[in-house]
Amino acid sequence: MLKKEQTIEKLTRQTIGGQSTLLKFLQNILNEDRDDIRHIELTYFSLSVTTFFYLQFGGEEDKKELLDEVNHTVFSKSIPALQEDLRLEQAQNEYELRLEEYSNLIVDLLDESNEDTPVVSLFIHFYESTMQMSAKDKIFDTAKVGRIMSKYIIDNIKLVKKSVAANN
């Protein structure tokens, strides 16, 4: 298998695995009902995190082309399992919006001079997008949520770096 194909496969597996992790987080930690979760939002978040960090650390020369293939593969596998009628084109358009939103929040998260709580802001945006409701009236253990989201981000950084190192 060529290095590019291996990278696509690893990033696809990482993204799809991330969706499962996020679903378990919502169901088991936050006690959300599976039917209330907009599952495509798990895809958008997971794919946004993978894309963001691959753009930062990826070794391929044509990162955009490689990520386009990852996106297409992830959507092709995720959309048929959804509980909603969604076309690939619509999913890609929604994803582009989420990628920009999440990228801005991740930049804040990585900014060491930021004294706010960017990991909580990232989580709240993820939660509201996924649950299609405001988090305003929801009570969260922000320390626990912060640790879980931070671990998710750190694990993704490590996996992207490991994928890149393995293919160099």
Secondary structure as UniProt FT lines:
FT   HELIX           3..24
FT   HELIX           25..29
FT   HELIX           34..36
FT   HELIX           39..57
FT   HELIX           63..78
FT   HELIX           79..81
FT   HELIX           88..110
FT   TURN            112..113
FT   HELIX           118..131
FT   TURN            136..137
FT   HELIX           142..166
//
